[in-house]
């Protein structure tokens, strides 16, 4: 009887222990399941909240703001080419492929171009002409290989002392060729990749290309387009014929750059693509490579103080001294709007900065940029 009782109590203890083990196992399983579930939810939440930004993946050219698919297109040296603009040089080749083009006055009021190439290669560029002193101040902050055909002795000395990567045709003949179909001096041509290859050993590129301008986002471009439409529908008229809100930008259709004939320029805004089309002496300026009319997303009029140098061309005309380093007034035309501006270039090695009257750097539409360098005694007009 006593043994039965002991056995019974032992059995109860075993049963109780077994029950506790089962309960404990079930509770542990439930806890592990809950914790596992929390972990899954946490991972899922992290995946869902992780930002997906297409903008972060976009690669843009630091010179013109255009999108590029391959970073190698911008991780290389800029090419700067001096191109003629007198009637014998027209139609030029390669202007539509340039990221930035500067137009500057030389002897007798004739203008020439300094075209800069980075994200787009061009197989034919020209005609290549001789350098001027202002070219170094303009090109230097881009750290390009500088392509030109000679220049005055003092100009060549300025180029040499500056340390710019000089690819003068008189020394680097293999980077150029002459067309038999054109007469000298309008028959010298080159190519962007040929220039890079020619200068690769003497001027290896190890740096990065810094942005020359600030560019609008797509939303800012849309807002600028709407602003222009509102201004055009308004009744207020400025003295120049454009539509303006007090203290704000002006809506424009045409911009007239006061260069002397045969280099006088008109830029006509094309609402279809939001760019300006270029006319020279009333005629559309064409690119011989593409057959298309030259256009620009942004046109900047930079007013400079023009002085005289001791240099003269073969006709005895004086080479002007363009005050590229310094400050002055400007006008920025982008998205069919004109912004009053001031420019400042602190040193040869720094980019020119264009600010509005409140001191903010003006953002421009991505695409090719043309900078028209004009003497401060003149004034561009627009309507």
C-alpha positions in Angstrom: 0.0 0.0 0.0 2.8 2.4 1.0 4.7 1.5 -2.2 1.7 2.1 -4.3 1.3 5.5 -2.7 5.0 6.3 -3.3 4.8 5.1 -6.9 1.7 7.2 -7.4 3.3 10.3 -6.1 6.4 9.7 -8.2 4.2 9.2 -11.3 2.5 12.5 -10.5 5.8 14.3 -10.2 6.9 12.8 -13.5 3.7 13.8 -15.1 4.0 17.3 -13.8 7.6 17.6 -15.0 6.6 16.3 -18.4 3.8 18.8 -18.6 6.1 21.6 -17.7 8.6 20.5 -20.3 5.9 20.4 -23.0 4.6 23.8 -22.0 8.1 25.3 -21.9 8.9 23.8 -25.4 5.7 25.2 -26.8 6.3 28.7 -25.3 9.9 28.6 -26.7 8.6 27.7 -30.1 6.1 30.5 -30.1 8.7 33.0 -28.9 11.1 31.9 -31.7 8.3 32.2 -34.2 7.4 35.7 -33.0 11.0 36.8 -33.0 11.6 35.3 -36.4 8.5 37.1 -37.7 9.7 40.4 -36.2 13.0 39.9 -38.0 11.3 39.3 -41.3 9.0 42.3 -40.9 12.0 44.4 -40.0 13.9 43.4 -43.1 10.9 43.9 -45.3 10.4 47.4 -43.8 14.0 48.3 -44.4 13.7 47.2 -48.0 10.5 49.2 -48.4 11.8 52.3 -46.9 15.1 52.2 -48.7 15.1 55.3 -51.0 15.1 54.6 -54.7 16.5 57.6 -56.5 17.1 57.6 -60.2 18.8 61.0 -59.8 21.6 59.4 -57.8 22.4 57.1 -60.7 22.5 59.9 -63.3 25.8 61.0 -64.7 25.9 64.5 -66.1 28.6 66.5 -67.9 30.2 69.1 -65.6 30.5 71.5 -68.6 27.1 71.4 -70.1 24.9 69.5 -67.7 23.9 66.9 -70.3 23.2 63.3 -69.2 25.8 60.7 -70.3 25.6 56.9 -70.1 29.3 56.3 -69.5 31.4 58.1 -66.9 34.5 57.7 -69.1 33.0 60.4 -71.3 33.6 63.0 -68.6 36.5 61.5 -66.7 39.0 62.7 -69.4 40.7 65.9 -70.4 38.7 68.7 -72.0 39.7 69.7 -75.5 39.7 73.5 -76.4 40.0 74.4 -80.1 40.4 77.9 -81.6 38.0 78.2 -84.6 37.7 81.0 -87.1 34.6 83.0 -87.8 35.4 85.4 -90.7 33.4 84.6 -93.9 36.2 82.4 -95.3 35.9 80.1 -92.3 32.1 79.5 -92.7 30.4 77.1 -92.5 32.5 75.9 -89.5 32.7 72.2 -88.6 32.0 70.8 -85.1 30.3 73.7 -83.3 27.2 71.7 -82.6 29.2 69.1 -80.7 30.8 71.5 -78.3 29.8 71.7 -74.7 30.7 75.4 -74.3 31.7 78.0 -76.9 33.2 81.4 -76.2 33.1 84.1 -78.9 35.7 86.8 -78.6 36.6 89.9 -80.7 40.0 90.0 -82.4 41.5 92.6 -84.8 39.2 94.7 -86.9 36.1 93.6 -85.0 36.1 90.1 -86.4 35.2 87.3 -83.9 36.6 83.9 -83.3 35.5 80.9 -81.2 37.1 78.9 -78.5 35.1 75.7 -78.5 35.3 73.2 -75.5 34.6 69.5 -75.9 34.1 66.9 -73.2 31.1 64.6 -73.2 30.7 64.5 -77.0 33.5 63.6 -79.4 33.8 65.3 -82.8 35.6 63.7 -85.7 36.1 67.0 -87.6 36.6 70.4 -86.0 37.7 73.6 -87.8 39.0 75.5 -89.4 41.6 75.9 -86.7 43.1 79.4 -86.4 45.8 81.2 -84.4 45.6 82.0 -80.7 45.1 85.3 -78.9 46.1 86.4 -75.4 42.6 86.1 -74.0 42.4 82.4 -74.9 44.6 81.4 -71.9 42.5 83.3 -69.4 39.3 81.8 -70.9 40.5 78.2 -71.2 42.7 77.8 -68.2 40.2 76.8 -65.5 39.0 73.9 -67.8 42.6 72.5 -67.8 42.2 71.5 -71.5 44.6 70.5 -74.2 44.6 73.8 -76.2 44.5 73.4 -80.0 45.5 76.3 -82.3 47.7 77.2 -85.2 50.5 79.4 -84.0 50.0 83.0 -82.9 52.0 86.2 -82.3 55.4 85.7 -80.6 54.2 87.4 -77.4 51.0 85.3 -77.4 53.0 82.1 -77.7 55.2 83.2 -74.8 52.0 83.8 -72.7 50.8 80.3 -73.5 54.2 78.8 -72.7 54.5 80.5 -69.3 50.9 79.7 -68.3 51.6 76.0 -68.2 48.5 75.2 -70.2 48.6 71.9 -72.2 49.6 73.4 -75.5 49.0 71.5 -78.8 50.1 74.2 -81.3 49.8 72.8 -84.8 53.3 74.1 -85.6 54.7 71.6 -83.2 52.0 68.8 -83.1 51.4 68.5 -86.8 50.2 64.9 -86.5 47.2 66.0 -84.6 45.9 68.0 -87.5 45.3 67.7 -91.3 44.6 70.0 -94.2 41.7 69.7 -96.6 42.6 70.0 -100.3 39.1 71.2 -101.0 39.7 74.5 -99.1 42.4 77.1 -99.4 44.7 78.2 -96.6 44.4 79.4 -93.9 40.9 78.0 -93.8 41.8 74.4 -94.5 43.3 73.2 -91.1 41.2 70.7 -89.2 41.5 68.4 -86.2 39.4 65.9 -84.1 38.8 65.8 -80.3 40.0 62.2 -79.9 43.1 62.8 -82.0 44.0 65.8 -79.8 43.6 63.7 -76.6 45.7 60.9 -78.0 48.4 63.4 -79.1 48.6 65.0 -75.7 48.2 61.8 -73.6 52.0 61.2 -73.0 53.1 64.9 -72.5 49.9 66.0 -70.6 48.5 63.0 -68.8 45.1 63.7 -67.2 44.9 62.8 -63.5 42.4 65.3 -62.2 38.6 65.8 -62.3 36.6 68.2 -64.3 34.9 70.8 -62.1 31.4 72.2 -63.0 31.6 75.5 -64.8 27.9 76.4 -64.3 24.9 75.4 -62.1 22.2 73.7 -64.0 18.4 73.6 -63.5 16.5 70.5 -62.5 13.7 69.3 -64.8 11.2 70.8 -62.4 13.0 74.2 -62.4 13.0 74.1 -66.2 9.3 73.5 -66.2 8.8 76.4 -63.8 10.9 78.7 -66.0 8.8 77.7 -69.1 5.6 78.5 -67.1 7.1 81.8 -66.0 7.8 82.8 -69.6 4.3 81.9 -70.7 2.9 84.1 -67.9 5.1 87.0 -68.8 4.2 86.8 -72.5 0.5 86.9 -71.6 0.9 89.9 -69.4 0.2 93.4 -70.6 3.2 95.2 -69.1 5.9 96.1 -71.7 9.5 97.0 -71.1 11.2 99.6 -73.2 13.1 96.9 -75.0 9.9 95.1 -76.0 10.2 92.2 -73.6 7.6 91.2 -71.0 8.7 91.7 -67.4 7.6 91.4 -63.8 9.1 94.0 -61.4 12.6 92.9 -60.5 12.3 89.5 -62.2 13.4 88.0 -65.5 12.3 89.2 -68.9 10.6 87.0 -71.6 12.5 87.3 -74.9 12.2 86.1 -78.5 15.3 87.4 -80.1 18.7 88.5 -78.8 20.9 90.8 -80.9 24.7 90.7 -80.1 26.4 93.9 -81.1 29.4 92.6 -83.0 30.4 94.4 -86.2 29.5 93.1 -89.6 30.1 90.4 -90.9 30.0 88.9 -87.4 26.8 90.5 -86.1 24.7 87.8 -84.3 21.0 87.1 -83.6 19.8 84.3 -81.3 16.2 83.4 -81.9 14.3 81.5 -79.2 12.6 78.3 -80.5 9.8 77.3 -78.1 9.6 73.8 -79.7 12.8 72.7 -78.0 13.5 75.6 -75.6 16.8 76.5 -77.3 18.1 79.5 -79.2 18.9 79.3 -82.9 22.0 81.2 -84.2 22.0 83.6 -87.1 25.1 85.5 -88.5 24.5 88.6 -90.6 20.9 87.5 -90.9 21.7 84.0 -92.2 21.3 80.7 -90.3 24.7 79.6 -89.1 25.1 75.9 -90.1 27.5 73.2 -88.9 29.1 71.5 -91.9 29.3 68.2 -89.9 25.6 67.9 -89.3 24.0 70.3 -91.7 22.0 71.6 -88.8 21.7 75.2 -87.6 23.8 76.0 -84.6 21.8 76.3 -81.4 22.4 76.9 -77.7 20.4 76.0 -74.6 21.9 79.1 -72.9 23.4 82.3 -74.2 25.4 84.6 -71.9 26.4 88.1 -72.8 29.5 88.9 -70.8 30.5 92.6 -70.9 34.3 93.2 -70.5 36.5 96.3 -70.4 38.4 96.3 -73.7 41.9 97.8 -73.9 44.7 97.8 -76.5 47.8 95.6 -76.7 51.1 96.1 -78.5 50.1 93.3 -80.9 49.1 93.9 -84.5 48.0 91.6 -87.3 49.4 91.5 -90.8 47.1 94.4 -91.8 48.3 96.5 -88.9 45.1 96.2 -86.8 45.6 96.2 -83.0 44.8 93.1 -81.1 42.3 94.0 -78.3 43.0 93.2 -74.7 39.9 91.6 -73.2 39.5 92.0 -69.5 38.6 88.3 -68.8 39.8 88.3 -65.2 37.9 90.7 -63.0 34.2 91.5 -62.8 31.4 93.2 -64.7 27.8 93.1 -65.8 26.2 90.3 -67.8 22.9 89.0 -69.2 21.9 85.3 -69.0 19.4 84.0 -71.5 18.0 80.6 -70.8 14.5 78.9 -71.2 13.4 82.0 -73.2 14.1 84.3 -70.2 16.7 87.0 -69.7 18.2 87.4 -66.2 20.2 90.6 -65.3 23.5 89.4 -63.9 27.0 90.3 -62.7 30.1 88.2 -63.5 33.2 87.6 -61.4 36.4 85.7 -62.2 38.8 86.0 -59.3 41.9 84.5 -61.1 43.0 82.8 -64.3 42.5 79.4 -62.7 38.9 80.1 -61.5 35.7 79.7 -63.5 33.6 82.8 -64.2 30.6 83.0 -61.9 27.3 84.6 -63.0 25.0 85.9 -60.2 21.7 87.7 -60.2 21.1 91.1 -58.6 20.5 89.4 -55.2 23.9 87.6 -55.3 22.6 84.1 -56.1 24.4 82.0 -58.8 22.1 81.8 -61.8 21.1 78.2 -62.8 20.8 77.5 -66.5 19.2 74.9 -68.7 21.4 71.8 -69.4 22.8 71.8 -72.9 25.3 73.7 -74.9 26.4 77.1 -73.5 27.5 80.0 -75.6 29.3 82.9 -73.9 29.4 86.1 -76.0 32.2 88.4 -74.9 31.3 92.0 -75.7 33.0 95.3 -74.9 31.3 97.2 -72.1 30.8 100.2 -74.4 28.2 98.2 -76.3 24.8 96.9 -75.3 23.0 93.8 -76.6 19.3 94.3 -77.4 16.4 91.9 -77.4 12.7 91.7 -78.2 
